[in-house]
Amino acid sequence: MDKGYEKETFAGLRIKISVALKFRSFSKRQGKSHSMTLLAMVEFFDHNGISPDERMHETIASLKYLIKRRFNAMVAIMRSIEKEQTLPTVSMIQALFQQELESEEGEEWEGDFEFFEKQLTEINSPTNPELLDKETTVPKIVHERLKEQLEEVKADFNHVLDHVSLTKNRFGKDHLKVDLKPGAIEQYRTKLKNL
């Protein structure tokens, strides 16, 4: 028997014969009674906030597109961080070396300072820019922060998808309805701009 529903009585439903045959074979594959199979299906659609008329491949494709765009944006952010952080660091190191040389006026340094200075001051444009695109090193802190931001974006996007439903329109095309507070949409918009 069905656990938790032993004392309930049965009700009859009028279903087309072909639909009933499909449902019976589906119930057998699930290994459950007809009542439990139907209950599981209804709970699945309610829990995930989707309509049986909805086609999942469209949603997954749009999700892939959005995630791909976010990854491209993150790569651009990481590259700009590298450019903006390494150049000030180089100038700080150069200033440090200049101070060190000025403080030791009478003494002569025995090392090959010109070699270090040349490496710090040379900003050569790469001869093969494709090599730079293949492998990029990112500081661990920046990488961790970007991973956290990605997880936040994923969570927010899943939350929005959970509150989207298909609305049937009798006179035109069907459309999607977002069931969120107006303030929540502005929060997501602001959050995406600040990434």
LINURSUL-V657951 format. One record per pair of residues at least 12 apart in sequence whose C-alpha atoms are under 10 Angstrom apart, sorted by the first residue. I is the first residue (numbers start at 1). J is the second residue. D is the distance in whole Angstrom. If there is no record, write none. Layout:
BEGIN
I J D
I J D
END
This chain:
BEGIN
1 32 10
1 33 8
1 36 10
2 32 9
2 33 7
2 34 10
2 35 8
2 36 7
3 36 9
5 35 9
5 36 9
10 35 9
23 37 9
23 38 9
24 37 10
47 162 9
48 161 9
48 162 6
48 163 9
49 161 8
49 162 6
49 163 7
49 164 7
49 165 7
49 166 10
50 161 9
50 162 8
50 163 9
50 164 8
50 165 6
50 166 8
51 164 10
51 165 7
51 166 7
51 167 10
52 166 10
53 166 8
54 165 9
54 166 7
59 161 9
63 154 10
63 157 9
63 158 10
63 161 10
66 154 10
66 157 9
67 150 9
67 153 9
67 154 8
67 157 10
70 150 8
70 153 9
70 154 10
70 192 10
70 195 10
71 146 10
71 150 8
73 195 9
74 143 10
74 146 7
74 147 10
74 149 9
74 150 9
74 195 8
75 136 10
75 146 10
77 146 9
77 195 9
78 136 9
78 137 9
78 138 7
78 139 9
78 142 8
78 143 8
78 146 9
79 133 10
79 136 8
79 137 10
79 138 9
81 138 9
81 139 10
81 142 9
82 136 9
82 137 9
82 138 7
82 139 9
82 142 10
87 120 10
87 123 10
90 120 6
90 121 8
91 120 8
91 121 8
93 117 10
93 120 8
94 116 10
94 117 8
94 120 7
94 121 8
97 113 9
97 116 10
97 117 8
98 117 10
101 113 10
146 195 9
149 191 10
149 192 10
149 195 8
150 195 10
152 191 10
153 188 9
153 191 9
153 192 8
153 195 10
156 188 8
156 191 10
157 188 9
159 180 10
160 178 8
160 179 8
160 180 8
160 184 10
160 185 9
160 188 10
161 178 8
161 179 10
162 178 9
162 179 9
162 180 10
163 177 8
163 178 6
163 179 5
163 180 7
164 176 6
164 177 5
164 178 5
164 179 6
164 180 9
165 177 5
165 178 7
165 179 8
166 178 9
END
